[in-house]
Amino acid sequence: MTTQSLDRFEICLSGLGGQGVLTLGKVMGQALALGHDYFVTQTQSYGPEARGGASRTDLVISSSPISYPKTDKIDLLVALSQEACNKYYHLLKPSSVLLVNTTLVKQIPTNQYIGLPFTTMAQDDLGLVQAMNTIVLGTCSFLLPFADPERMKDSLRQALPAKIIDINIKAFDMGYDTAKKTFKTPPDLWAPPAEEPPAKPKKKTTRKKKS
């Protein structure tokens, strides 16, 4: 598979401490850099609490060297908590994608979004809530037209301890397959919204004067 040329693509992964957001960013960044040969920068921030505080990690991906490492206009925002959705929604640019964790994000500030119940999927279908971030990785690998799922899984195997590889590959496949069944194909998903045709001018009517 030939790596797709990218000018600059920005991703913000956000949620609560303990949801594995920072690990998700690290694995995704390594997969895109080492497995896909992109230039990738990663920055991260998190609240003062070890668990429960807001956390965020950003990735900038490009086929060329990256001059400014921080995100400016986000193409993909992943919001795994209500707080994260509220806090970072305004960073999205037009023709971008908002992906939310519908288990926890109930008040979404726009009708233009997609979502899956990531927490419920991890708890009920896998029995391991800690694998939620890998389900998200699988979903993002479907949504991003430049991400090859096999290369992503190879990087996942290299990044994780041997004893948890199998459950995480299962989680990745669950996220990827569910996204494939649920969402539009990536080219349609990232296409800018169609412009409405301009309104036709109303015909002027003239009234005849009574004689």
Secondary structure, 3 states (H helix, E strand, C coil): CCCCCCCCEEEEEEEECCCCHHHHHHHHHHHHHHHCCCEEEEEEEECCCCCCCEEEEEEEEECCCCCCCCCCCEEEEEECCHHHHHHHHHHEEEEEEEEEECCCCCCCCCCCCEEECHHHHHHHHHCCHHHHHHHHHHHHHHHCCCCCHHHHHHHHHHHCCHHHHHHHHHHHHHHHHHHHHHCCCHHHHHCCCCCCCCCCCCCCCCCCCCC
